[in-house]
C-alpha cells in the first residue's frame, strides 16, 4: 500500500494520497487549504499515479478547499464517506467497489 501525506498549511489538515502501489490508481483524501493542488499533483507525478476520485471525510473548508482544482484538473469525481456509507448500507457493497479501485 502506498500512502503519501501532505499537511495543508492552514490548520495543518492532512491530505492523503492512497494507492495500492506505485503507478496504480489512487484516491485523494481531504485536500485542504489554501490551494494545495500543485503539491498534490507533484506527489501524483512522483509516484506515477492515476487519480480516480477525491474523497472527503466531512465538509469543512480545511478538508475541502482544494477539491475543485484537483477534481477538475484530473476529470475525476468527488465522493464523501457519508455518501459511501449510505450507499453501502443500502446495497451491502464494499468501499473498493464504490471507488472503482481493484
C-alpha angles and dihedrals in degrees: 000000000000115000122177122179127198118184109218109228097235111074090347091258110174119237113201130206109198128188140153091242144330111304095022136109116288143189126222114220125202103344100198140189148343098024104291096170093115092054092047091048089055091053091049092049094046091053096039091236132164112217114220102171147003112228124197125195092204140345105262115127092241087064100036110032096105097041097102099050091047097043093045094041094054097030091237133139132250122233135169136218089242092053093049093045092051093047093046094049089053097041100029091231138146132257089235092057093048094051092043091234118147 
